[in-house]
Amino acid sequence: MAKIALVEPFFGGSHKQWAESIRRFSKHQIQIVSLPARHWKWRMRAASIPLSQQISTDVDLIFCSDMIDLALFKSLLSDQLKSIPLLLYFHENQLSYPWSNRKKEWDRNYAWINYCSCLVADQVVFNSDFNKASFLEALPQFLSQFPDFKNVDNVSVIRQKSLVLPVGIDYSEFDLFKSDDNNNKPTLLWNHRWEFDKNPKLFFNTLFELKAKGKEFDLIVMGEQYSKHPAIFDEAKKLLSAQIQVWGHIENREQYIRNLWKADILPVTSIHDFFGVSVLEAIYCNTTPLLPHKLAYPEHLNSAEYFYHSESDFVGKLTKLIENVNPTSHELQSQILKYDWSQVILQYDDLFARFCS
């Protein structure tokens, strides 16, 4: 059994759930070293300093999440840890993340940190093929914009030491609160972060349109909120007040899961999603998904009927689902069982063992 330091600079939400699940399911001894989930830009710049000071010298491997300057982190490690293998896990990447109010100079700093971190890491791990491909495909153009010493050949170096390990999900947790209650009206679900990259404008504007056409539905809106969120949420709370059954972030995990079981349809409008844990959670709870045919979603499902290819296609298919909603098939659920932690952790443990042997 190896001793592994799992370093998570942004210990909250899906990052926290991921780290705690690895500690719970791994056969290795996992020590989580973390900082609170706030000020993500500052975490990428400065988290290396306090986190490097918290690593025990009695470890065999250091496994870092991506929101860190790994080059700085390694330089600050004690001499006893200089030769310890460093693995880097990308939940997201700053090269292909769609920033709002994009500022080119400010942008490049965080993408540069990602790039340099990859150079230092002994193994680069992405949570999806989409995440890996989007990063490696964007990297040559990113490097080519600099005046000299562009080192574009480093892309192939990073590619050779990159692999994909998905995020796991503990489906047994959802079985505990399973409900087979039927709704009087089709119940639509939003269970994502309240941010622009999830495209809430398309989601809510479509619901406004369907309501105006006399379509009947109920609505559950959950997901993490920050100090600022898109104004469309406030507008939707007023215009869809008669449809809303649940509104706001649910801290209690049991209540969150019970609300998933209550939903019938999951219309996903995201313009960016590197994996999509919330989508898989809802599908497992018998919610019928309607997904954009892009991002990481085609990796999860191979059933064409659950995808749309344009905004008009989205509106049309969502209308049909509301008019004739059917429970998610067991065949669809079976497609996502590959992400159960009982299976996924075997891949993590094999990776850990390879670098610790």
N, C-alpha and C positions, 0 to 999 in steps of 0.2 A: 504494500500500500504506500503510495507516494504522498508527500506533503506538498500541497499546492496553495499558493497565495492567489486568490481571485480578486483582482483590483478593479473596482467599479467606481469611477469618479462621479457618476450621476445615479445615486442609489435611490431610485424611485420608479414607480410605474412598471412598465414591462422590463426595464433593466433590473430592477430589484427582484421581480418575480423570477427572472431568468437566473440570477445569481443564487438566490435562495434555493431554487429547484436543483441546481447543480450540486449544491452542498447537501441537499436532502437525498438525492438519488445516486450520486456517485459512490463508487466503492473506495475512492481515495479520500484522504483527509483534506477537506477544503476549509481554508481560512479566508473569510471575506474581509477585505480592506477597502473602505469606502468613504465617500463624502456625501453630504445631503444633495438631493436632486433640485438644485437651483443654480442660476447664473451659468448656463451651459457654456457660454463663450469664455467666461473666466475660468471655468473648469478646464477647458482645452488648453488654455495658456498657462495656468498656474497650479493645477491639481497635482502635477508631478512632484512638487516640492514637499507638501505635507505627506503625500502617500508614500513616497520613497523612504521616508523616515519611519514608517509604520511596518515595514516588511521584516519579518523575523529572519534571522540568518539560518534558521533550521528549516529551509524549504528546498524542494527539489525542482520546482517549476513555478514561474510567474505567468499568470493568464490575465491579460488586461483587456478591458473594454475599450472601445475606440475613442472615447471622449477624453483623450489624454495625449500629451506630447511625449511619446515613448522615448525619443532620443534624449530629451532632457531627463526623463525619469531614469533611464539607464545610467546616464552620467552621474546621477546623484546617489546611486546605490552604493552600499558599503563594499569594500574590497572583497569580502567573503562571497558577495552575490554577483560579482561581475561576470562570472562564467555560467550563471544559471540560465537555462533556456527561457526565452521570452516569447510568448504567444499573444497575438493581437486579434480580438474578435470585433468585427464590424456589425453593429446593429443598424447603422446608417453610415453614409459617407457624405462628406461635404463637397465632393466634386459634382455630384448629380442631384443633390438636394435642391428643390425649387424654393429659393429664398423669396420672401416678400420684400418689397422695397430694396431690391438687390443693389448692393454697392460693390463695384468691381474690386477696388483695392482692399476693402475690408473682407470681402469674400475669399480672396486668394490666400489670405493668412491661414484660414482654417483648413482649406484644401491642402495647403503646403504642409501643415502639421500632419494630416493624414498620410501624405506621401512620404515624408521623412520617417514617420512611425513604421511604415511598411518596410523601409530600407533596413531599419534596426531590428525588426522582429525576425525570429527564427522561423515562424510559421504565421501566415496571414489567413484568417478564417472569416468567411462571410456567412450571414444567416440565410442567404438565398442565392440562386443562380443570377437572378436579376440584379441584386446588389453587387455581386462580383463583376458581372459583365458591364454594368453601367459605370463602375469605377475604372476598370481597366480600359474600356473603350474611350472614356473621357480623358484619361491621363496623358496620352501623347499630345493632344491639342493643348492641354493645360501647360505642359512643360515647354511646348514650342513658342509660347508667348514671351518667354524670358529672353533677355538680350544675348546671353552666351552661356556656355557650360550647361546646356539644356539636359544632357544625359538622358535622352529619350530611350537609350538602350536599357535603362533601368526598368522600363515597363516589363520587358520579358523576364527580368530577374524576379520581379514581384509576382508575375504570373506563375512562374514555376514553383513558387512556394505558397501559392494560394489554393485554398479548398473551400468547400461549402459544408457547413454543419447547421442544420436548421434549429430554430428555437423549439423546445419541447413544450407540451401541454399535458397537464395532469387531468385527464378526462374523468378519472374516478371521482374527483371533486365535484363534478357537475352531476354525476349520477345520484349523489346524496340528496339533491333538492329537485329531482325530476318531477315535472307536473304534466299531466295529460289533459288539463282543462281546455275546453274549447271556448274561443272568443265569439262574442256576438257579431263583431265586425273584424275584418282583417287588421291586424296590429302591425304597424311598421316600426322598425328599430333603427336607432342611431346609437352606437356604442363606441365611438371613436373620440380622440382628442378634439376639443373645440378650436381647431386651427384651420387656416386657409388652405393648407395642402390636402385636407380632406374634402375640400370643395363643398362646403355647406350651402353655398349659393345655389348650385344646381340641385342639391337635395331639397332644400326648402322651397325654392321657386317652382319646382315640379309639383310639390305638394300643394302649394297655393293654386296652381293651375288645375290640379285634379279636384280640389275642393270646389273651385268655381264651376267645374263641370258636373258637380253633384255626386262625385264618387265618395262613398262612405268608407272611412277608415279611422282607426285609433292610432296613437303615436306614443312610443317610449323613447325618450332622449336621455342618454347617459353619457359618460365619458369625462375624462379629466379636463378641468378648466384652469386657466391661469388668470393673472390679474387683468389681462385684456383678452377679449375674444371678439371674433367677427360680429359686426352689428346685426347681421342677418338672424342671429340667435334671438336677440331681443325682439326683433320684428316678428319672428315665428312664434314666440311665446304669446304674443298678442293675437295674431291672426289665426292661430291654430289652437286657441285655448279650449275650444269645445272638443278637440280631438286628443288632447294631451292627457295621458294616464300617468306618466312619470316624467319628471323634468329635473335634470341636474346630476351632478356627480354623486355616485353612490359609494360611500366609503366602506360600508359593510359588504364583505365578499359574498356572504350567503344571500343577501337581498339582491345584489347584482346578478347572481346566477339565477335566482327565482324569476327575475325580470326577463332574462334571456329566454327561459322556458315559456314565458307568456307571449313572446313575439311570434309572428307568422312570417314576415317578410323582412329581409335585410337588403335595402337598396344602397349600394356602395358607390359613392361618387368621387372617390379620392383621385387626385392628380398625381399623388406619389405615395407609395407604401413599399417599404423594403421587405416586409414579410407579411404582416397582417394577422397578428394573434387574435385580435378582437373578432375578426371575420370567422376564423376557424372555431372560436368558442361558440359563436352564435349558430354556425352550421351544425355543430354537435348537438345543440339544444333544439334541433328540429326546425330551425328557421330557414326558410328558402332564400338563398342568396341571389342577387342580381348584380353582377360584377363587371367592371370594365375589362375588356380583353387585352390587358397589358399589365405592366408592373410585375409583381410576384404572383399574382392570382392564377395565371395559367399553370404554374408549377403545382398548385394545390389540387385543381380539379381538371378532369378531361371531358367534362360534359358540356357541350356547346350551348345547350339550352339555358344555362345559367349565366351567360355572358352577353354583353351588348357592345356595339361598335361605334356608336355615335350618340349624341344627346337626344336626337329624335327617336333613335332605337331604344334608348333608355326609357323615355316617356311612354312609348308604345308598349314595351314589354312590362313595365311596372303597372300600367293600366290593366293589362290582361291578368296579371297576377292578383291584383286587387279584386277583379271581377270573378276570378276563379282560383283562389289560393288552395294549394295542396301541401300537406306536410312534407318535409324533406324526406326523401327516400333513404332506406337503409343502405342502398348502394352508394349514395352520395356520401353518407357518413363514413362508409368503409374506406373511401378515398383519402380521408384525413386522419385515419388511425395511425398512419405511418409517423405522425408527429407526437404520439404518446411518449411521455418521458421514459417509460419502461423500455422503449425501443431506442429512442434517440440517445439516451445516456450511454449506451454501449459504444456509440461512435465517439463520444467525448472521452470516455475512459480509455478506449484504444489509442486515441491521440495522446492523452496524457502519458500512458504507459510507454509509448514509442519514444517520447522525449525524456522520460525519466530513467529508461533502462540503461 
